[in-house]
Amino acid sequence: MPALYVMIPAALLLVGVAVYIFFWAVDSGQYDDLEGPAHSILFDDQDPRHQAAVKPEATTPEQPDDKDPAPRA
């Protein structure tokens, strides 16, 4: 029986903390958009029509290399 004098206030305190955290989360907007993150994984991050997604044509050996400032003799 003496354990109940400790356990009941501890349980009430734990419930009070849980309720406070729940209301804090609701007020701060944690539950505003529940479907957005689930739907965002279905879409690509990059647009496939973007120029970076297109593979460049193979360079021919006749073209000079841009990294070498002066041709070697």
PQR file of N, CA, C, O and H, with PARSE charges and radii, in Angstrom:
ATOM      1  N   MET A   1       0.808  -1.208   0.000 -0.4000 1.5000
ATOM      2  CA  MET A   1       0.000   0.000   0.000 -0.0000 2.0000
ATOM      3  C   MET A   1       0.853   1.275   0.000  0.5500 1.7000
ATOM      4  O   MET A   1       0.495   2.232  -0.686 -0.5500 1.4000
ATOM      5  N   PRO A   2       1.956   1.325   0.735 -0.5600 1.5000
ATOM      6  CA  PRO A   2       2.766   2.546   0.712  0.2800 2.0000
ATOM      7  C   PRO A   2       3.359   2.833  -0.676  0.5500 1.7000
ATOM      8  O   PRO A   2       3.664   3.985  -0.984 -0.5500 1.4000
ATOM      9  N   ALA A   3       3.523   1.821  -1.498 -0.4000 1.5000
ATOM     10  CA  ALA A   3       4.059   2.041  -2.839 -0.0000 2.0000
ATOM     11  C   ALA A   3       3.076   2.845  -3.688  0.5500 1.7000
ATOM     12  O   ALA A   3       3.490   3.580  -4.585 -0.5500 1.4000
ATOM     13  H   ALA A   3       3.276   0.885  -1.247  0.4000 1.0000
ATOM     14  N   LEU A   4       1.795   2.714  -3.415 -0.4000 1.5000
ATOM     15  CA  LEU A   4       0.790   3.473  -4.166 -0.0000 2.0000
ATOM     16  C   LEU A   4       0.921   4.975  -3.928  0.5500 1.7000
ATOM     17  O   LEU A   4       0.601   5.774  -4.809 -0.5500 1.4000
ATOM     18  H   LEU A   4       1.459   2.118  -2.686  0.4000 1.0000
ATOM     19  N   TYR A   5       1.382   5.355  -2.759 -0.4000 1.5000
ATOM     20  CA  TYR A   5       1.556   6.786  -2.460 -0.0000 2.0000
ATOM     21  C   TYR A   5       2.657   7.411  -3.322  0.5500 1.7000
ATOM     22  O   TYR A   5       2.679   8.624  -3.530 -0.5500 1.4000
ATOM     23  H   TYR A   5       1.641   4.707  -2.044  0.4000 1.0000
ATOM     24  N   VAL A   6       3.543   6.592  -3.805 -0.4000 1.5000
ATOM     25  CA  VAL A   6       4.609   7.067  -4.674 -0.0000 2.0000
ATOM     26  C   VAL A   6       4.229   6.885  -6.140  0.5500 1.7000
ATOM     27  O   VAL A   6       4.468   7.772  -6.959 -0.5500 1.4000
ATOM     28  H   VAL A   6       3.525   5.606  -3.636  0.4000 1.0000
ATOM     29  N   MET A   7       3.640   5.739  -6.472 -0.4000 1.5000
ATOM     30  CA  MET A   7       3.379   5.397  -7.861 -0.0000 2.0000
ATOM     31  C   MET A   7       2.253   6.236  -8.480  0.5500 1.7000
ATOM     32  O   MET A   7       2.348   6.601  -9.652 -0.5500 1.4000
ATOM     33  H   MET A   7       3.447   5.018  -5.807  0.4000 1.0000
ATOM     34  N   ILE A   8       1.200   6.551  -7.735 -0.4000 1.5000
ATOM     35  CA  ILE A   8       0.090   7.335  -8.291 -0.0000 2.0000
ATOM     36  C   ILE A   8       0.539   8.753  -8.638  0.5500 1.7000
ATOM     37  O   ILE A   8       0.253   9.196  -9.750 -0.5500 1.4000
ATOM     38  H   ILE A   8       1.122   6.255  -6.783  0.4000 1.0000
ATOM     39  N   PRO A   9       1.218   9.491  -7.770 -0.5600 1.5000
ATOM     40  CA  PRO A   9       1.707  10.818  -8.184  0.2800 2.0000
ATOM     41  C   PRO A   9       2.717  10.748  -9.332  0.5500 1.7000
ATOM     42  O   PRO A   9       2.735  11.622 -10.198 -0.5500 1.4000
ATOM     43  N   ALA A  10       3.555   9.713  -9.339 -0.4000 1.5000
ATOM     44  CA  ALA A  10       4.506   9.571 -10.436 -0.0000 2.0000
ATOM     45  C   ALA A  10       3.775   9.334 -11.754  0.5500 1.7000
ATOM     46  O   ALA A  10       4.159   9.898 -12.778 -0.5500 1.4000
ATOM     47  H   ALA A  10       3.541   9.003  -8.635  0.4000 1.0000
ATOM     48  N   ALA A  11       2.733   8.513 -11.746 -0.4000 1.5000
ATOM     49  CA  ALA A  11       1.957   8.248 -12.954 -0.0000 2.0000
ATOM     50  C   ALA A  11       1.226   9.511 -13.408  0.5500 1.7000
ATOM     51  O   ALA A  11       1.174   9.792 -14.605 -0.5500 1.4000
ATOM     52  H   ALA A  11       2.421   8.054 -10.914  0.4000 1.0000
ATOM     53  N   LEU A  12       0.666  10.269 -12.477 -0.4000 1.5000
ATOM     54  CA  LEU A  12      -0.019  11.511 -12.834 -0.0000 2.0000
ATOM     55  C   LEU A  12       0.966  12.528 -13.406  0.5500 1.7000
ATOM     56  O   LEU A  12       0.641  13.251 -14.348 -0.5500 1.4000
ATOM     57  H   LEU A  12       0.708  10.040 -11.505  0.4000 1.0000
ATOM     58  N   LEU A  13       2.152  12.582 -12.842 -0.4000 1.5000
ATOM     59  CA  LEU A  13       3.174  13.479 -13.362 -0.0000 2.0000
ATOM     60  C   LEU A  13       3.589  13.064 -14.781  0.5500 1.7000
ATOM     61  O   LEU A  13       3.760  13.916 -15.653 -0.5500 1.4000
ATOM     62  H   LEU A  13       2.415  11.995 -12.077  0.4000 1.0000
ATOM     63  N   LEU A  14       3.745  11.788 -15.004 -0.4000 1.5000
ATOM     64  CA  LEU A  14       4.107  11.284 -16.324 -0.0000 2.0000
ATOM     65  C   LEU A  14       3.009  11.576 -17.350  0.5500 1.7000
ATOM     66  O   LEU A  14       3.311  11.959 -18.480 -0.5500 1.4000
ATOM     67  H   LEU A  14       3.606  11.095 -14.296  0.4000 1.0000
ATOM     68  N   VAL A  15       1.758  11.402 -16.976 -0.4000 1.5000
ATOM     69  CA  VAL A  15       0.642  11.722 -17.874 -0.0000 2.0000
ATOM     70  C   VAL A  15       0.614  13.221 -18.152  0.5500 1.7000
ATOM     71  O   VAL A  15       0.388  13.634 -19.290 -0.5500 1.4000
ATOM     72  H   VAL A  15       1.513  11.090 -16.058  0.4000 1.0000
ATOM     73  N   GLY A  16       0.837  14.031 -17.136 -0.4000 1.5000
ATOM     74  CA  GLY A  16       0.855  15.481 -17.333 -0.0000 2.0000
ATOM     75  C   GLY A  16       1.955  15.917 -18.298  0.5500 1.7000
ATOM     76  O   GLY A  16       1.730  16.783 -19.143 -0.5500 1.4000
ATOM     77  H   GLY A  16       1.021  13.696 -16.212  0.4000 1.0000
ATOM     78  N   VAL A  17       3.133  15.328 -18.179 -0.4000 1.5000
ATOM     79  CA  VAL A  17       4.233  15.655 -19.087 -0.0000 2.0000
ATOM     80  C   VAL A  17       3.889  15.219 -20.504  0.5500 1.7000
ATOM     81  O   VAL A  17       4.170  15.951 -21.453 -0.5500 1.4000
ATOM     82  H   VAL A  17       3.316  14.625 -17.492  0.4000 1.0000
ATOM     83  N   ALA A  18       3.287  14.046 -20.670 -0.4000 1.5000
ATOM     84  CA  ALA A  18       2.912  13.556 -21.994 -0.0000 2.0000
ATOM     85  C   ALA A  18       1.853  14.452 -22.631  0.5500 1.7000
ATOM     86  O   ALA A  18       1.929  14.743 -23.825 -0.5500 1.4000
ATOM     87  H   ALA A  18       3.059  13.452 -19.899  0.4000 1.0000
ATOM     88  N   VAL A  19       0.874  14.890 -21.855 -0.4000 1.5000
ATOM     89  CA  VAL A  19      -0.157  15.788 -22.383 -0.0000 2.0000
ATOM     90  C   VAL A  19       0.458  17.132 -22.766  0.5500 1.7000
ATOM     91  O   VAL A  19       0.101  17.696 -23.801 -0.5500 1.4000
ATOM     92  H   VAL A  19       0.812  14.654 -20.885  0.4000 1.0000
ATOM     93  N   TYR A  20       1.369  17.650 -21.957 -0.4000 1.5000
ATOM     94  CA  TYR A  20       2.039  18.914 -22.273 -0.0000 2.0000
ATOM     95  C   TYR A  20       2.825  18.801 -23.577  0.5500 1.7000
ATOM     96  O   TYR A  20       2.752  19.692 -24.423 -0.5500 1.4000
ATOM     97  H   TYR A  20       1.658  17.192 -21.117  0.4000 1.0000
ATOM     98  N   ILE A  21       3.576  17.711 -23.744 -0.4000 1.5000
ATOM     99  CA  ILE A  21       4.359  17.526 -24.974 -0.0000 2.0000
ATOM    100  C   ILE A  21       3.438  17.386 -26.175  0.5500 1.7000
ATOM    101  O   ILE A  21       3.746  17.905 -27.248 -0.5500 1.4000
ATOM    102  H   ILE A  21       3.635  16.987 -23.057  0.4000 1.0000
ATOM    103  N   PHE A  22       2.313  16.695 -26.016 -0.4000 1.5000
ATOM    104  CA  PHE A  22       1.372  16.551 -27.121 -0.0000 2.0000
ATOM    105  C   PHE A  22       0.807  17.908 -27.545  0.5500 1.7000
ATOM    106  O   PHE A  22       0.774  18.216 -28.736 -0.5500 1.4000
ATOM    107  H   PHE A  22       2.063  16.273 -25.145  0.4000 1.0000
ATOM    108  N   PHE A  23       0.369  18.707 -26.601 -0.4000 1.5000
ATOM    109  CA  PHE A  23      -0.183  20.014 -26.951 -0.0000 2.0000
ATOM    110  C   PHE A  23       0.892  20.957 -27.500  0.5500 1.7000
ATOM    111  O   PHE A  23       0.597  21.786 -28.361 -0.5500 1.4000
ATOM    112  H   PHE A  23       0.396  18.456 -25.633  0.4000 1.0000
ATOM    113  N   TRP A  24       2.121  20.846 -27.020 -0.4000 1.5000
ATOM    114  CA  TRP A  24       3.215  21.629 -27.589 -0.0000 2.0000
ATOM    115  C   TRP A  24       3.439  21.253 -29.048  0.5500 1.7000
ATOM    116  O   TRP A  24       3.651  22.128 -29.888 -0.5500 1.4000
ATOM    117  H   TRP A  24       2.361  20.173 -26.321  0.4000 1.0000
ATOM    118  N   ALA A  25       3.392  19.948 -29.356 -0.4000 1.5000
ATOM    119  CA  ALA A  25       3.605  19.495 -30.731 -0.0000 2.0000
ATOM    120  C   ALA A  25       2.477  19.969 -31.647  0.5500 1.7000
ATOM    121  O   ALA A  25       2.728  20.353 -32.789 -0.5500 1.4000
ATOM    122  H   ALA A  25       3.220  19.238 -28.674  0.4000 1.0000
ATOM    123  N   VAL A  26       1.257  19.946 -31.160 -0.4000 1.5000
ATOM    124  CA  VAL A  26       0.128  20.409 -31.970 -0.0000 2.0000
ATOM    125  C   VAL A  26       0.224  21.912 -32.200  0.5500 1.7000
ATOM    126  O   VAL A  26      -0.014  22.377 -33.315 -0.5500 1.4000
ATOM    127  H   VAL A  26       1.054  19.634 -30.232  0.4000 1.0000
ATOM    128  N   ASP A  27       0.565  22.669 -31.180 -0.4000 1.5000
ATOM    129  CA  ASP A  27       0.669  24.127 -31.324 -0.0000 2.0000
ATOM    130  C   ASP A  27       1.839  24.554 -32.215  0.5500 1.7000
ATOM    131  O   ASP A  27       1.759  25.587 -32.879 -0.5500 1.4000
ATOM    132  H   ASP A  27       0.758  22.291 -30.275  0.4000 1.0000
ATOM    133  N   SER A  28       2.911  23.781 -32.237 -0.4000 1.5000
ATOM    134  CA  SER A  28       4.067  24.160 -33.046 -0.0000 2.0000
ATOM    135  C   SER A  28       3.947  23.692 -34.492  0.5500 1.7000
ATOM    136  O   SER A  28       4.851  23.939 -35.290 -0.5500 1.4000
ATOM    137  H   SER A  28       2.976  22.942 -31.697  0.4000 1.0000
ATOM    138  N   GLY A  29       2.851  23.020 -34.847 -0.4000 1.5000
ATOM    139  CA  GLY A  29       2.605  22.651 -36.235 -0.0000 2.0000
ATOM    140  C   GLY A  29       3.181  21.315 -36.650  0.5500 1.7000
ATOM    141  O   GLY A  29       3.357  21.076 -37.845 -0.5500 1.4000
ATOM    142  H   GLY A  29       2.117  22.819 -34.199  0.4000 1.0000
ATOM    143  N   GLN A  30       3.477  20.444 -35.718 -0.4000 1.5000
ATOM    144  CA  GLN A  30       4.049  19.147 -36.066 -0.0000 2.0000
ATOM    145  C   GLN A  30       3.059  18.260 -36.826  0.5500 1.7000
ATOM    146  O   GLN A  30       3.478  17.386 -37.585 -0.5500 1.4000
ATOM    147  H   GLN A  30       3.334  20.638 -34.748  0.4000 1.0000
ATOM    148  N   TYR A  31       1.781  18.469 -36.637 -0.4000 1.5000
ATOM    149  CA  TYR A  31       0.769  17.616 -37.268 -0.0000 2.0000
ATOM    150  C   TYR A  31      -0.005  18.349 -38.356  0.5500 1.7000
ATOM    151  O   TYR A  31      -1.103  17.922 -38.712 -0.5500 1.4000
ATOM    152  H   TYR A  31       1.442  19.179 -36.020  0.4000 1.0000
ATOM    153  N   ASP A  32       0.534  19.438 -38.894 -0.4000 1.5000
ATOM    154  CA  ASP A  32      -0.187  20.194 -39.914 -0.0000 2.0000
ATOM    155  C   ASP A  32      -0.281  19.456 -41.235  0.5500 1.7000
ATOM    156  O   ASP A  32      -1.357  19.409 -41.832 -0.5500 1.4000
ATOM    157  H   ASP A  32       1.426  19.785 -38.605  0.4000 1.0000
ATOM    158  N   ASP A  33       0.810  18.879 -41.709 -0.4000 1.5000
ATOM    159  CA  ASP A  33       0.833  18.232 -43.017 -0.0000 2.0000
ATOM    160  C   ASP A  33       1.288  16.792 -42.847  0.5500 1.7000
ATOM    161  O   ASP A  33       2.487  16.515 -42.857 -0.5500 1.4000
ATOM    162  H   ASP A  33       1.684  18.917 -41.224  0.4000 1.0000
ATOM    163  N   LEU A  34       0.341  15.873 -42.691 -0.4000 1.5000
ATOM    164  CA  LEU A  34       0.694  14.476 -42.494 -0.0000 2.0000
ATOM    165  C   LEU A  34       0.888  13.736 -43.808  0.5500 1.7000
ATOM    166  O   LEU A  34       1.581  12.719 -43.840 -0.5500 1.4000
ATOM    167  H   LEU A  34      -0.633  16.098 -42.683  0.4000 1.0000
ATOM    168  N   GLU A  35       0.286  14.225 -44.904 -0.4000 1.5000
ATOM    169  CA  GLU A  35       0.350  13.513 -46.175 -0.0000 2.0000
ATOM    170  C   GLU A  35       1.462  14.028 -47.090  0.5500 1.7000
ATOM    171  O   GLU A  35       1.895  13.303 -47.986 -0.5500 1.4000
ATOM    172  H   GLU A  35      -0.277  15.052 -44.879  0.4000 1.0000
ATOM    173  N   GLY A  36       1.930  15.245 -46.891 -0.4000 1.5000
ATOM    174  CA  GLY A  36       2.936  15.824 -47.775 -0.0000 2.0000
ATOM    175  C   GLY A  36       4.227  15.029 -47.850  0.5500 1.7000
ATOM    176  O   GLY A  36       4.662  14.707 -48.956 -0.5500 1.4000
ATOM    177  H   GLY A  36       1.579  15.834 -46.163  0.4000 1.0000
ATOM    178  N   PRO A  37       4.867  14.694 -46.728 -0.5600 1.5000
ATOM    179  CA  PRO A  37       6.104  13.920 -46.810  0.2800 2.0000
ATOM    180  C   PRO A  37       5.906  12.534 -47.426  0.5500 1.7000
ATOM    181  O   PRO A  37       6.807  12.021 -48.090 -0.5500 1.4000
ATOM    182  N   ALA A  38       4.742  11.926 -47.215 -0.4000 1.5000
ATOM    183  CA  ALA A  38       4.493  10.610 -47.802 -0.0000 2.0000
ATOM    184  C   ALA A  38       4.366  10.693 -49.310  0.5500 1.7000
ATOM    185  O   ALA A  38       4.786   9.776 -50.016 -0.5500 1.4000
ATOM    186  H   ALA A  38       4.010  12.343 -46.676  0.4000 1.0000
ATOM    187  N   HIS A  39       3.796  11.771 -49.814 -0.4000 1.5000
ATOM    188  CA  HIS A  39       3.638  11.927 -51.261 -0.0000 2.0000
ATOM    189  C   HIS A  39       4.912  12.453 -51.917  0.5500 1.7000
ATOM    190  O   HIS A  39       5.110  12.245 -53.114 -0.5500 1.4000
ATOM    191  H   HIS A  39       3.454  12.516 -49.241  0.4000 1.0000
ATOM    192  N   SER A  40       5.766  13.119 -51.177 -0.4000 1.5000
ATOM    193  CA  SER A  40       6.959  13.717 -51.781 -0.0000 2.0000
ATOM    194  C   SER A  40       7.954  12.667 -52.239  0.5500 1.7000
ATOM    195  O   SER A  40       8.768  12.953 -53.117 -0.5500 1.4000
ATOM    196  H   SER A  40       5.605  13.288 -50.204  0.4000 1.0000
ATOM    197  N   ILE A  41       7.925  11.462 -51.679 -0.4000 1.5000
ATOM    198  CA  ILE A  41       8.871  10.441 -52.107 -0.0000 2.0000
ATOM    199  C   ILE A  41       8.508   9.875 -53.470  0.5500 1.7000
ATOM    200  O   ILE A  41       9.319   9.182 -54.084 -0.5500 1.4000
ATOM    201  H   ILE A  41       7.264  11.230 -50.965  0.4000 1.0000
ATOM    202  N   LEU A  42       7.307  10.157 -53.953 -0.4000 1.5000
ATOM    203  CA  LEU A  42       6.887   9.641 -55.253 -0.0000 2.0000
ATOM    204  C   LEU A  42       7.401  10.476 -56.412  0.5500 1.7000
ATOM    205  O   LEU A  42       7.349  10.030 -57.558 -0.5500 1.4000
ATOM    206  H   LEU A  42       6.648  10.720 -53.454  0.4000 1.0000
ATOM    207  N   PHE A  43       7.897  11.680 -56.140 -0.4000 1.5000
ATOM    208  CA  PHE A  43       8.317  12.582 -57.203 -0.0000 2.0000
ATOM    209  C   PHE A  43       9.843  12.673 -57.237  0.5500 1.7000
ATOM    210  O   PHE A  43      10.507  12.621 -56.202 -0.5500 1.4000
ATOM    211  H   PHE A  43       7.940  12.042 -55.209  0.4000 1.0000
ATOM    212  N   ASP A  44      10.386  12.811 -58.459 -0.4000 1.5000
ATOM    213  CA  ASP A  44      11.827  12.955 -58.620 -0.0000 2.0000
ATOM    214  C   ASP A  44      12.268  14.325 -58.141  0.5500 1.7000
ATOM    215  O   ASP A  44      11.531  15.306 -58.247 -0.5500 1.4000
ATOM    216  H   ASP A  44       9.846  12.854 -59.300  0.4000 1.0000
ATOM    217  N   ASP A  45      13.480  14.375 -57.613 -0.4000 1.5000
ATOM    218  CA  ASP A  45      14.041  15.655 -57.190 -0.0000 2.0000
ATOM    219  C   ASP A  45      14.478  16.482 -58.384  0.5500 1.7000
ATOM    220  O   ASP A  45      14.408  17.711 -58.347 -0.5500 1.4000
ATOM    221  H   ASP A  45      14.078  13.578 -57.527  0.4000 1.0000
ATOM    222  N   GLN A  46      14.927  15.822 -59.442 -0.4000 1.5000
ATOM    223  CA  GLN A  46      15.419  16.537 -60.603 -0.0000 2.0000
ATOM    224  C   GLN A  46      14.470  16.336 -61.767  0.5500 1.7000
ATOM    225  O   GLN A  46      13.870  15.271 -61.919 -0.5500 1.4000
ATOM    226  H   GLN A  46      14.983  14.824 -59.471  0.4000 1.0000
ATOM    227  N   ASP A  47      14.340  17.355 -62.579 -0.4000 1.5000
ATOM    228  CA  ASP A  47      13.503  17.295 -63.765 -0.0000 2.0000
ATOM    229  C   ASP A  47      14.271  16.539 -64.854  0.5500 1.7000
ATOM    230  O   ASP A  47      15.383  16.940 -65.195 -0.5500 1.4000
ATOM    231  H   ASP A  47      14.827  18.220 -62.456  0.4000 1.0000
ATOM    232  N   PRO A  48      13.714  15.463 -65.408 -0.5600 1.5000
ATOM    233  CA  PRO A  48      14.459  14.717 -66.431  0.2800 2.0000
ATOM    234  C   PRO A  48      14.658  15.508 -67.721  0.5500 1.7000
ATOM    235  O   PRO A  48      15.512  15.149 -68.532 -0.5500 1.4000
ATOM    236  N   ARG A  49      13.883  16.584 -67.929 -0.4000 1.5000
ATOM    237  CA  ARG A  49      14.038  17.413 -69.118 -0.0000 2.0000
ATOM    238  C   ARG A  49      15.138  18.450 -68.951  0.5500 1.7000
ATOM    239  O   ARG A  49      15.429  19.201 -69.882 -0.5500 1.4000
ATOM    240  H   ARG A  49      13.190  16.876 -67.270  0.4000 1.0000
ATOM    241  N   HIS A  50      15.747  18.497 -67.780 -0.4000 1.5000
ATOM    242  CA  HIS A  50      16.811  19.464 -67.515 -0.0000 2.0000
ATOM    243  C   HIS A  50      18.044  19.100 -68.324  0.5500 1.7000
ATOM    244  O   HIS A  50      18.294  17.918 -68.560 -0.5500 1.4000
ATOM    245  H   HIS A  50      15.511  17.887 -67.024  0.4000 1.0000
ATOM    246  N   GLN A  51      18.817  20.084 -68.753 -0.4000 1.5000
ATOM    247  CA  GLN A  51      19.966  19.862 -69.617 -0.0000 2.0000
ATOM    248  C   GLN A  51      21.049  19.021 -68.937  0.5500 1.7000
ATOM    249  O   GLN A  51      21.805  18.329 -69.619 -0.5500 1.4000
ATOM    250  H   GLN A  51      18.614  21.044 -68.561  0.4000 1.0000
ATOM    251  N   ALA A  52      21.136  19.069 -67.602 -0.4000 1.5000
ATOM    252  CA  ALA A  52      22.165  18.299 -66.911 -0.0000 2.0000
ATOM    253  C   ALA A  52      21.885  16.807 -66.981  0.5500 1.7000
ATOM    254  O   ALA A  52      22.796  15.996 -66.811 -0.5500 1.4000
ATOM    255  H   ALA A  52      20.522  19.631 -67.048  0.4000 1.0000
ATOM    256  N   ALA A  53      20.632  16.437 -67.229 -0.4000 1.5000
ATOM    257  CA  ALA A  53      20.285  15.019 -67.308 -0.0000 2.0000
ATOM    258  C   ALA A  53      20.636  14.421 -68.656  0.5500 1.7000
ATOM    259  O   ALA A  53      20.663  13.197 -68.793 -0.5500 1.4000
ATOM    260  H   ALA A  53      19.892  17.095 -67.367  0.4000 1.0000
ATOM    261  N   VAL A  54      20.906  15.255 -69.664 -0.4000 1.5000
ATOM    262  CA  VAL A  54      21.226  14.777 -71.002 -0.0000 2.0000
ATOM    263  C   VAL A  54      22.710  14.463 -71.070  0.5500 1.7000
ATOM    264  O   VAL A  54      23.543  15.268 -70.654 -0.5500 1.4000
ATOM    265  H   VAL A  54      20.884  16.249 -69.553  0.4000 1.0000
ATOM    266  N   LYS A  55      23.038  13.285 -71.600 -0.4000 1.5000
ATOM    267  CA  LYS A  55      24.443  12.915 -71.732 -0.0000 2.0000
ATOM    268  C   LYS A  55      25.055  13.697 -72.886  0.5500 1.7000
ATOM    269  O   LYS A  55      24.485  13.735 -73.976 -0.5500 1.4000
ATOM    270  H   LYS A  55      22.361  12.631 -71.938  0.4000 1.0000
ATOM    271  N   PRO A  56      26.209  14.320 -72.661 -0.5600 1.5000
ATOM    272  CA  PRO A  56      26.848  15.071 -73.752  0.2800 2.0000
ATOM    273  C   PRO A  56      27.393  14.099 -74.803  0.5500 1.7000
ATOM    274  O   PRO A  56      27.688  12.941 -74.506 -0.5500 1.4000
ATOM    275  N   GLU A  57      27.520  14.594 -76.028 -0.4000 1.5000
ATOM    276  CA  GLU A  57      28.081  13.778 -77.097 -0.0000 2.0000
ATOM    277  C   GLU A  57      29.553  13.518 -76.813  0.5500 1.7000
ATOM    278  O   GLU A  57      30.225  14.313 -76.155 -0.5500 1.4000
ATOM    279  H   GLU A  57      27.281  15.535 -76.269  0.4000 1.0000
ATOM    280  N   ALA A  58      30.032  12.416 -77.308 -0.4000 1.5000
ATOM    281  CA  ALA A  58      31.434  12.059 -77.078 -0.0000 2.0000
ATOM    282  C   ALA A  58      32.330  13.060 -77.794  0.5500 1.7000
ATOM    283  O   ALA A  58      32.083  13.410 -78.949 -0.5500 1.4000
ATOM    284  H   ALA A  58      29.486  11.770 -77.842  0.4000 1.0000
ATOM    285  N   THR A  59      33.366  13.517 -77.109 -0.4000 1.5000
ATOM    286  CA  THR A  59      34.288  14.478 -77.715 -0.0000 2.0000
ATOM    287  C   THR A  59      35.242  13.745 -78.646  0.5500 1.7000
ATOM    288  O   THR A  59      35.638  12.611 -78.378 -0.5500 1.4000
ATOM    289  H   THR A  59      33.566  13.234 -76.171  0.4000 1.0000
ATOM    290  N   THR A  60      35.600  14.390 -79.718 -0.4000 1.5000
ATOM    291  CA  THR A  60      36.535  13.802 -80.667 -0.0000 2.0000
ATOM    292  C   THR A  60      37.952  14.131 -80.242  0.5500 1.7000
ATOM    293  O   THR A  60      38.152  15.136 -79.560 -0.5500 1.4000
ATOM    294  H   THR A  60      35.279  15.312 -79.936  0.4000 1.0000
ATOM    295  N   PRO A  61      38.952  13.329 -80.614 -0.5600 1.5000
ATOM    296  CA  PRO A  61      40.329  13.599 -80.197  0.2800 2.0000
ATOM    297  C   PRO A  61      40.918  14.846 -80.838  0.5500 1.7000
ATOM    298  O   PRO A  61      41.924  15.358 -80.347 -0.5500 1.4000
ATOM    299  N   GLU A  62      40.318  15.363 -81.934 -0.4000 1.5000
ATOM    300  CA  GLU A  62      40.854  16.547 -82.588 -0.0000 2.0000
ATOM    301  C   GLU A  62      40.634  17.808 -81.763  0.5500 1.7000
ATOM    302  O   GLU A  62      41.364  18.785 -81.931 -0.5500 1.4000
ATOM    303  H   GLU A  62      39.501  14.947 -82.333  0.4000 1.0000
ATOM    304  N   GLN A  63      39.653  17.805 -80.884 -0.4000 1.5000
ATOM    305  CA  GLN A  63      39.347  18.995 -80.095 -0.0000 2.0000
ATOM    306  C   GLN A  63      40.401  19.162 -79.002  0.5500 1.7000
ATOM    307  O   GLN A  63      40.767  18.186 -78.347 -0.5500 1.4000
ATOM    308  H   GLN A  63      39.061  17.011 -80.747  0.4000 1.0000
ATOM    309  N   PRO A  64      40.901  20.400 -78.794 -0.5600 1.5000
ATOM    310  CA  PRO A  64      41.907  20.608 -77.747  0.2800 2.0000
ATOM    311  C   PRO A  64      41.281  20.481 -76.365  0.5500 1.7000
ATOM    312  O   PRO A  64      40.094  20.742 -76.168 -0.5500 1.4000
ATOM    313  N   ASP A  65      42.100  20.081 -75.438 -0.4000 1.5000
ATOM    314  CA  ASP A  65      41.647  19.946 -74.067 -0.0000 2.0000
ATOM    315  C   ASP A  65      41.613  21.324 -73.410  0.5500 1.7000
ATOM    316  O   ASP A  65      42.579  22.080 -73.512 -0.5500 1.4000
ATOM    317  H   ASP A  65      43.064  19.869 -75.598  0.4000 1.0000
ATOM    318  N   ASP A  66      40.519  21.655 -72.744 -0.4000 1.5000
ATOM    319  CA  ASP A  66      40.374  22.976 -72.125 -0.0000 2.0000
ATOM    320  C   ASP A  66      41.284  23.150 -70.909  0.5500 1.7000
ATOM    321  O   ASP A  66      41.574  24.282 -70.520 -0.5500 1.4000
ATOM    322  H   ASP A  66      39.734  21.041 -72.661  0.4000 1.0000
ATOM    323  N   LYS A  67      41.732  22.071 -70.314 -0.4000 1.5000
ATOM    324  CA  LYS A  67      42.526  22.167 -69.103 -0.0000 2.0000
ATOM    325  C   LYS A  67      43.981  22.549 -69.402  0.5500 1.7000
ATOM    326  O   LYS A  67      44.657  23.126 -68.551 -0.5500 1.4000
ATOM    327  H   LYS A  67      41.497  21.152 -70.631  0.4000 1.0000
ATOM    328  N   ASP A  68      44.459  22.230 -70.600 -0.4000 1.5000
ATOM    329  CA  ASP A  68      45.850  22.502 -70.955 -0.0000 2.0000
ATOM    330  C   ASP A  68      45.923  23.893 -71.602  0.5500 1.7000
ATOM    331  O   ASP A  68      45.433  24.058 -72.719 -0.5500 1.4000
ATOM    332  H   ASP A  68      43.909  21.761 -71.292  0.4000 1.0000
ATOM    333  N   PRO A  69      46.530  24.919 -70.929 -0.5600 1.5000
ATOM    334  CA  PRO A  69      46.497  26.293 -71.461  0.2800 2.0000
ATOM    335  C   PRO A  69      47.354  26.473 -72.708  0.5500 1.7000
ATOM    336  O   PRO A  69      46.982  27.263 -73.576 -0.5500 1.4000
ATOM    337  N   ALA A  70      48.474  25.786 -72.837 -0.4000 1.5000
ATOM    338  CA  ALA A  70      49.342  25.968 -74.009 -0.0000 2.0000
ATOM    339  C   ALA A  70      49.646  24.597 -74.608  0.5500 1.7000
ATOM    340  O   ALA A  70      49.942  23.656 -73.871 -0.5500 1.4000
ATOM    341  H   ALA A  70      48.776  25.145 -72.132  0.4000 1.0000
ATOM    342  N   PRO A  71      49.579  24.470 -75.927 -0.5600 1.5000
ATOM    343  CA  PRO A  71      49.896  23.168 -76.529  0.2800 2.0000
ATOM    344  C   PRO A  71      51.385  22.879 -76.419  0.5500 1.7000
ATOM    345  O   PRO A  71      52.216  23.782 -76.516 -0.5500 1.4000
ATOM    346  N   ARG A  72      51.698  21.654 -76.223 -0.4000 1.5000
ATOM    347  CA  ARG A  72      53.116  21.239 -76.105 -0.0000 2.0000
ATOM    348  C   ARG A  72      53.695  20.968 -77.483  0.5500 1.7000
ATOM    349  O   ARG A  72      53.013  20.418 -78.348 -0.5500 1.4000
ATOM    350  H   ARG A  72      51.023  20.920 -76.144  0.4000 1.0000
ATOM    351  N   ALA A  73      54.939  21.348 -77.691 -0.4000 1.5000
ATOM    352  CA  ALA A  73      55.583  21.161 -78.995 -0.0000 2.0000
ATOM    353  C   ALA A  73      56.438  19.935 -79.017  0.5500 1.7000
ATOM    354  O   ALA A  73      57.053  19.629 -80.039 -0.5500 1.4000
ATOM    355  H   ALA A  73      55.493  21.795 -76.988  0.4000 1.0000
TER
END
